[in-house]
Amino acid sequence: MPTFIYRLLILLMFFIHHIEQKILANATSLSDLELSKIVEQQNRLFKGGSKWTETELTRQAQEIVNLYESYLLEDSNNTHALILFGKFLRKTGQNEDALALFLRADQANPNIAVVKQELGNYLVENDQPMEAFPFFLMATRLEPNEPFYHYNLGNFVFLFENV
């Protein structure tokens, strides 16, 4: 009899573990789905925005900002959300706020090439090319098979070789 109960307990523990894993998997996919909906709304803004009034553009942009902020309240160190939000803010001219998000993403995970690239871009745009160089170099080292980072590094060296 104890063997039967022991096997039943093992089976029950396996079942509970399996259910927990499904819940966690769905939570991650729900989170990803929520983030993809924000990106879709953002893309609609950039594609159809030329047809909207300035008031409507501002309202739509503020709604996207609110969605990102709400998303980040739930998962403040989600590097994907931080990067996407930062890129959105850069496109809307809010470079200082974008920088803060890229720095948060870099703090959460210092091994993301796109974050290094964005930090380097910010420094170049703010007349700090010498400080930007290490970030471009790190991007190529983190993603050595990504030609975009090598291209940007080459452009940087060409443009600022006399600095």
C-alpha positions, 0 to 999 in steps of 0.5 A: 500500500505505501508503494501505491501512495508513493507512486500516486504522490509522484504522479501528482507532483509531476502533474502539478509541475506540468500545470505550473509550466503551462501557466508560466509558458502562457504568461510569457506568451501573453506578455509577448502578445501584449508587447506585440500589440503595442508595436502594432499600434506604434506601426499604425501610428508611423504608417498612417500618421501623415493623414491625422491631425496633430492633436490625433498624432499626439493622442496616439503617441501618448497612448503608446507611451502609456501602454509601454509604461503600463507594460514596464510596471509589470516587468520593469527589466524586460529588455525587449520592452525597454529597447522597443520603447526607447526606439519609439521615443527616439523616433518621436524626438524624445532622445533623453528619455530614450537614453534612460531606457537604453541605459536601463536595458544595458543595466538589465543585460549588458550583452545586447548589441542593439543597446550598445549601438543605440548608446553609441548613436546617442553619443555621436548625435550629442557631439561625443564621438570619442565616448561613442567608439567603445559602444560601436566596437562592443556591438560588433563583438557581441554580434560578430555575424551582424553586418549592420554593426560592422557597417556602422563601425566602419562609417564611424571610423571613416567620419571621425578618423581625424578626431 
